[in-house]
Structure formats: structure tokens, C-alpha cells
Amino acid sequence: MIEQTLVLIKPDGLLKSLTGNIITTLSETRLDIIGAKIVQVTRELAEKHYGQHKEKPFFEELVKYIMGDLHGKRKVLAMVYHGEDAITKVRQLAGDTNPEKAHFLTIRGKYGRVLTSGVFENVIHTSANPLEAEQEIKLWFQPEELIEKIYPTKAVKVEKEELIWE
């Protein structure tokens, strides 16, 4: 089944210069990258991304983690992978979200760690299922930022101020 998934290389992955290693590992999937960008994660974006965990005691740490507050790198690399069984393929290579439980050959098994505070530094986020993938991709990307039309769109006229090069 053709599907897509959001992949985030989190601030700790960028801080440790793991971007190339992670993308190389993900290339084993033979999936297409149809969108990629560096994002400075705002509190609003972080809270929306982790919204399902809002009532959990670790919510604030998740928000600070993805915003880069714990690492001094206030950015993530956001990508959309597209192709046959994209979610399963990417999640298998990513490994368990708990780095201590992740197989040592997975991305999280190789590069993740659990801090003494209990925070999982797992360097990568991947969508868990098609519904989550759609919600996350629509949260992190605008339709024109993807080179494939993967969800229905509509044209609307929006007047807004924007920055242009001088």
C-alpha cells in the first residue's frame, strides 16, 4: 500500500551530527523523500505535535525536547517519506521509542539514550499509522512544500505579509 510518513530528526540528532547517518539508514527503504526542511520548533507547534500526551506528566519535557531547549539546538529536520509500506519500513529501521529496548542495529538503538531524568533521547520521530501521518504531515508541511500531491487540497486566496529577498 502506498503511504507516507513524517520523519523528524530531533535536536539531539542534529547536535550529534547524525543527519547523514540517519538518512543513509533510511535510504534502505527505497522510499522517496517528497519534502524536507529545517524547522525552528515553536511552543505552539510542539504542543500540537505532542497533543495526545497533554495530560501526561512528561508532556512538558517532550515539548522542551522537541523545541531544542534541552540541547541548545532549536531546530529539527522534518521530512516526508512516500512509497510502498512507508510507515512500517521507516518504523522498523527507527526501532523502539525507548532506546534501551531498541535493537542495537536500529537508529534509536545505535544513537539513542535515556537520560538520568528519564527523558528518552531517541534522535528521530516517525509516524505510527496512516491517520497520525496525515495529521503530522499537515501540521509540519504546507501542500506546496511537497513535490507530490498526497492529500486533497483546495485553492484559497490568502492575503498576508511575507518576507522577500532584497
C-alpha positions in Angstrom: 0.0 0.0 0.0 1.4 3.4 -1.0 1.6 5.7 2.0 3.6 8.5 3.5 5.2 9.1 6.9 6.6 12.1 8.7 10.2 11.7 9.9 11.8 14.2 12.3 15.5 14.2 13.1 15.2 15.7 16.6 17.5 18.4 18.1 19.8 15.7 19.7 20.2 14.0 16.4 21.3 17.4 14.8 23.5 18.2 17.8 25.3 14.9 17.3 25.6 15.4 13.5 23.7 12.2 12.8 21.6 13.6 9.9 23.7 11.8 7.2 23.8 8.5 9.1 20.1 8.6 9.7 19.2 9.5 6.1 21.7 6.8 4.8 20.0 4.2 7.0 16.5 5.3 5.8 17.6 5.0 2.2 17.5 1.2 2.7 13.7 1.6 2.5 13.9 2.7 -1.2 11.2 5.3 -0.4 11.1 8.8 -1.9 11.7 11.9 0.1 8.9 14.3 -1.1 9.5 17.1 1.3 12.3 18.3 3.6 13.0 21.4 5.6 14.8 22.7 8.7 12.2 23.9 11.2 12.6 26.1 14.3 10.0 24.5 16.5 7.7 26.9 18.3 5.9 26.0 21.6 2.7 26.0 19.6 3.9 23.5 17.1 5.5 21.3 19.8 2.3 21.3 21.8 0.2 20.4 18.8 2.6 17.7 17.7 2.5 16.0 21.2 -1.2 16.9 21.8 -2.1 13.3 22.6 0.2 13.4 25.6 -1.1 16.7 27.0 -2.4 15.2 30.3 0.7 13.0 30.9 3.3 14.0 33.4 6.1 14.0 30.8 4.3 16.4 28.4 6.4 19.5 29.3 9.7 17.6 28.9 8.5 16.3 25.4 7.7 19.9 24.4 11.1 21.2 25.7 12.9 18.3 24.0 11.4 18.8 20.5 11.9 22.6 20.8 15.5 22.1 21.5 15.5 23.6 25.0 17.3 20.5 26.4 20.1 20.6 23.8 20.6 24.2 22.7 19.8 23.3 19.1 16.4 24.9 18.4 15.7 23.1 15.2 14.7 19.8 13.7 14.9 18.3 10.2 11.4 17.5 9.0 11.0 15.1 6.1 8.1 13.2 4.4 8.9 9.8 3.0 6.5 8.3 0.5 6.1 4.9 -1.1 5.1 1.2 -0.5 4.5 0.5 3.2 6.4 3.7 4.2 5.3 3.7 7.8 6.3 0.1 8.6 9.6 0.3 6.7 10.6 3.5 8.5 9.5 2.4 11.9 11.4 -0.9 11.6 14.6 1.0 10.9 13.9 3.6 13.6 13.4 1.0 16.4 11.6 1.1 19.7 11.0 4.6 21.1 12.8 3.6 24.2 16.5 3.4 23.1 17.2 0.8 25.8 14.7 -1.5 24.3 15.6 -0.7 20.6 17.5 -3.3 18.7 21.2 -2.2 18.6 21.2 -2.0 14.8 18.2 0.4 14.6 18.6 4.1 14.5 17.4 4.5 18.1 19.4 1.5 19.2 22.6 3.0 17.8 22.2 6.6 18.6 19.6 7.0 21.4 20.0 7.1 25.1 17.9 7.5 28.3 18.9 10.5 30.4 19.0 10.1 34.2 16.0 12.4 34.3 14.1 9.7 32.4 13.9 11.6 29.1 14.3 9.4 26.0 16.8 11.0 23.6 15.8 8.9 20.7 17.0 11.2 17.9 14.1 10.5 15.5 10.3 10.7 15.3 8.3 8.6 12.8 4.5 8.5 12.4 2.8 5.4 13.9 -0.1 4.9 11.5 -1.7 6.5 8.4 -4.0 8.8 10.4 -1.2 10.1 12.5 1.0 10.5 9.4 -1.7 12.6 7.7 -2.2 14.8 10.8 1.5 15.3 11.4 2.4 16.0 7.7 -0.4 18.6 7.6 0.9 20.1 10.8 4.6 20.3 9.7 4.2 21.0 5.9 2.1 23.1 3.6 0.9 21.4 0.4 3.3 23.5 -1.8 6.2 22.2 0.2 5.7 18.7 -1.0 6.6 17.6 -4.6 3.7 15.0 -4.6 0.1 15.7 -4.1 -0.7 13.2 -1.3 -3.9 14.6 0.2 -6.7 16.6 -1.3 -6.2 20.4 -1.4 -8.2 23.4 -2.3 -7.2 26.8 -3.5 -8.0 29.8 -1.3 -7.0 33.4 -1.5 -5.0 34.5 1.5 -3.6 38.0 1.8 -0.6 38.0 4.1 2.6 39.9 4.7 5.6 37.9 3.6 9.3 38.3 3.6 11.1 38.6 0.2 14.8 38.9 -0.6 16.0 42.4 -1.1 
